[in-house]
Amino acid sequence: MTGFLTPEESQALLLSLRVSTVAVFAALPFALAAALFLARARFPGKVVVDAIIHLPLVLPPVAIGFLLLTIFGTRAGLGAFLLAHFGIRFVFSWTGAALAAGLITFPFQVRAIRLSLESADKGLSDAAKTLGAGTFDRLFNVTLPLAFPGIVAGLITAFAASLGEFGAIITFVSNIPGETRTLPLAIYTALQTPGGEAEAARLSALSILLALIFMTLGEFAARRARAPQ
């Protein structure tokens, strides 16, 4: 890989992997909770809640980046509060890139986990409850094992999608070398640079290879999640 990419390109690749890893694993507990809620709960307005959770799939990523900038910008709002009281800054930081990527790919995890839960035998949890298993006992010994194929499928799919995220990241945290310049932003930068076509081609080929690998893994995991349990 060192001979294929320049140090700057390798830096962009490693940053992309770092951002995507933090994004998907930080979002996982919330995705699991949302999937459990949608799969098991019955209440008026459930369709609306479901639509809100999946909104990042249809909104322009730039719009999500702008909303994040409005909320977490350091001049006002929640961003100013976090910076003043806890020293936490998301804007123009790789952690902000992870936040944007995690929000964009959140629905992928929710959907995969939910499908896995809905395809499982619902009587197993009821049987465990009848035998005296408590809420947390059923969660860790029945629900999570049943949801595991969906968790894996969601993680892989979200990770692959996160590697390709561009609009929300560049809008929220800009394009800073070594800090927020992920693989898609490095491709964009190369295309804006005279004579950068060769670099853009190398990075695009790498992006295609990574996408094929992770999408193939995600499809295998999704099939396992959809299989009767």
C-alpha positions in Angstrom: 0.0 0.0 0.0 2.9 2.3 0.7 4.2 2.0 -2.8 0.7 2.5 -4.3 -0.2 5.7 -2.3 1.7 8.8 -1.3 2.1 9.6 2.4 -0.7 12.2 2.1 -3.0 9.7 0.4 -2.2 7.0 3.0 -3.1 9.6 5.7 -6.5 10.2 4.1 -7.1 6.4 3.9 -6.2 5.9 7.6 -8.3 8.9 8.6 -11.2 7.5 6.7 -10.9 4.1 8.4 -10.6 5.9 11.8 -13.6 8.1 11.2 -15.8 5.2 9.9 -14.9 2.9 12.8 -15.7 5.5 15.4 -18.9 6.5 13.6 -20.4 3.1 13.4 -19.5 1.9 16.8 -20.5 5.1 18.5 -23.9 4.9 16.8 -24.4 1.2 17.5 -26.0 1.5 21.0 -28.5 4.1 19.7 -29.2 2.0 16.6 -29.8 -1.1 18.7 -32.2 0.8 21.0 -34.0 2.3 18.1 -34.3 -1.1 16.4 -35.7 -2.7 19.5 -38.1 0.1 20.0 -39.4 -0.1 16.4 -39.5 -3.9 16.4 -41.3 -4.5 19.7 -43.2 -1.3 20.6 -46.8 -0.6 19.4 -48.0 3.0 19.7 -49.7 5.7 17.7 -47.4 7.7 15.4 -44.9 4.8 15.0 -44.8 5.5 11.3 -43.7 9.0 11.9 -41.0 8.0 14.3 -39.8 5.4 11.8 -39.7 8.1 9.1 -37.7 10.5 11.3 -35.1 7.8 12.0 -34.7 7.1 8.3 -34.7 10.7 7.3 -30.9 10.8 6.7 -31.4 8.4 3.8 -33.4 10.9 1.8 -32.1 14.3 3.0 -29.2 15.8 1.0 -26.0 15.2 3.0 -25.1 18.8 2.6 -28.4 19.7 4.4 -27.4 17.4 7.3 -24.0 19.0 7.4 -25.5 22.4 7.6 -27.8 21.3 10.5 -24.9 19.9 12.3 -22.9 23.1 11.8 -25.9 25.1 13.1 -26.2 23.0 16.2 -22.6 22.2 17.0 -21.0 25.4 15.7 -18.8 27.1 18.4 -20.4 30.5 18.2 -23.8 29.6 19.6 -26.1 26.7 20.6 -25.0 23.3 21.8 -21.6 23.6 20.2 -20.7 26.7 22.2 -21.9 25.2 25.4 -19.9 22.0 24.9 -16.8 24.0 24.1 -17.1 26.4 27.0 -17.9 23.8 29.7 -16.3 20.6 28.5 -13.7 21.7 25.9 -15.5 19.5 23.3 -15.4 20.8 19.7 -16.8 18.9 16.8 -16.6 21.5 14.1 -13.4 21.4 11.9 -12.4 18.2 13.8 -12.1 14.5 12.8 -14.6 13.8 15.6 -17.1 16.0 13.8 -16.5 14.0 10.7 -17.3 10.8 12.7 -20.4 12.5 14.0 -21.6 13.4 10.5 -20.8 10.0 9.1 -22.5 8.2 12.0 -25.7 10.3 11.6 -25.8 9.7 7.8 -25.3 5.9 8.2 -27.4 5.4 11.3 -30.5 4.2 9.4 -28.5 1.4 7.8 -27.8 -0.1 11.3 -31.3 0.4 12.5 -32.9 -1.3 9.5 -30.5 -4.3 9.6 -31.0 -4.9 13.3 -34.7 -4.4 13.1 -35.1 -6.9 10.3 -33.1 -9.5 12.2 -35.2 -9.0 15.3 -38.5 -9.2 13.3 -37.4 -12.4 11.6 -36.6 -14.1 14.9 -39.0 -16.3 16.8 -40.8 -13.9 19.1 -41.8 -16.7 21.4 -38.3 -17.3 22.7 -38.3 -14.1 24.7 -41.8 -14.9 26.0 -40.7 -18.4 27.0 -37.6 -17.0 28.8 -39.9 -14.5 30.7 -42.2 -17.4 31.7 -39.2 -19.2 33.1 -38.3 -16.3 35.3 -35.7 -14.5 33.2 -35.6 -10.8 34.0 -35.4 -7.9 31.5 -31.6 -7.7 31.3 -31.3 -11.4 31.3 -33.6 -11.7 28.3 -31.8 -8.8 26.6 -28.3 -10.3 26.9 -29.1 -14.0 26.5 -32.0 -14.0 24.1 -32.5 -10.6 22.3 -28.9 -9.7 21.5 -27.9 -13.2 20.2 -31.0 -13.1 17.9 -30.1 -9.6 16.7 -26.4 -10.4 16.2 -26.6 -11.2 12.5 -28.4 -7.9 12.0 -25.8 -6.1 14.1 -23.0 -7.4 12.0 -24.8 -6.6 8.7 -25.6 -3.1 9.9 -22.1 -2.4 11.1 -20.5 -3.6 7.8 -23.0 -1.7 5.6 -22.8 1.5 7.7 -19.0 1.3 7.6 -18.9 1.0 3.8 -21.3 3.9 3.4 -19.3 5.9 5.9 -16.2 5.5 3.9 -17.9 7.2 1.0 -19.5 10.1 2.9 -18.7 13.5 1.4 -21.4 16.2 1.6 -22.1 16.2 5.3 -18.4 16.0 6.2 -17.1 18.8 4.0 -20.0 21.0 5.0 -19.6 20.4 8.7 -15.9 20.1 9.3 -14.4 21.4 6.0 -11.5 19.9 4.2 -8.4 20.0 6.5 -5.4 17.9 5.6 -4.6 15.4 8.3 -7.7 16.3 10.3 -10.8 16.0 8.3 -9.6 15.1 4.7 -11.0 11.6 4.3 -10.7 9.6 1.1 -13.7 11.2 -0.7 -12.4 14.7 0.2 -8.9 13.7 -1.0 -10.4 12.7 -4.3 -12.2 16.0 -4.5 -9.0 17.9 -3.7 -7.0 16.0 -6.3 -9.6 16.9 -9.0 -9.3 20.6 -8.0 -5.5 20.4 -8.4 -3.9 20.8 -11.8 -2.4 17.5 -12.9 -4.2 15.7 -10.1 -6.1 13.3 -12.3 -3.6 10.4 -11.6 -4.0 10.8 -7.8 -7.8 11.0 -8.2 -7.8 7.8 -10.3 -5.7 5.9 -7.6 -7.9 7.0 -4.8 -11.1 6.2 -6.8 -9.8 2.7 -7.6 -9.0 2.2 -3.9 -12.5 3.5 -2.9 -14.1 1.1 -5.4 -12.1 -1.8 -4.0 -13.0 -1.0 -0.4 -16.7 -0.6 -1.4 -16.8 -4.0 -3.1 -15.1 -5.7 -0.2 -17.4 -4.3 2.5 -20.6 -4.5 0.4 -19.9 -8.2 -0.3 -19.3 -8.8 3.4 -22.5 -6.8 4.2 -24.6 -8.9 1.8 -23.4 -12.1 3.3 -24.3 -10.8 6.8 -27.6 -9.5 5.6 -28.6 -12.9 4.2 -27.7 -14.4 7.5 -29.9 -11.8 9.3 -32.9 -12.5 7.0 -32.6 -16.3 7.4 -35.2 -17.8 9.7 -33.9 -18.2 13.2 
